């Protein structure tokens, strides 16, 4: 979670939330969310956490399940037991061994669109 965020929301294991979540803080999900999540802070989904809906956040760490598209301004981390079904847009992506991702991935960083990566020179 971001150090500057004064607000940290938690959806505990065994809890279920239905509807759109919008917050200027961060969120940790260990229960179930059925709806879109839009944060200016970070999102952490624990091993038992599950979100069905689109996600927009600063940084996201996934240990559980997401069914929906993910838009991350900074870094997306898929831990070993993560299960993702949907498209990803992130500037940085870390996928641990064992994670499952079913969708398309688009990565954008600091470079200009006409600038080729060092890898392709």
Secondary structure as UniProt FT lines:
FT   TURN            3..4
FT   STRAND          8..11
FT   TURN            13..14
FT   STRAND          16..18
FT   STRAND          21..23
FT   STRAND          26..29
FT   STRAND          32..34
FT   STRAND          37..39
FT   STRAND          43..45
FT   TURN            47..48
FT   STRAND          50..52
FT   STRAND          55..57
FT   STRAND          60..62
FT   STRAND          65..67
FT   STRAND          70..78
FT   TURN            80..81
FT   STRAND          83..85
FT   STRAND          88..95
FT   TURN            97..98
FT   STRAND          100..102
FT   STRAND          105..107
FT   TURN            113..114
FT   HELIX           118..120
//
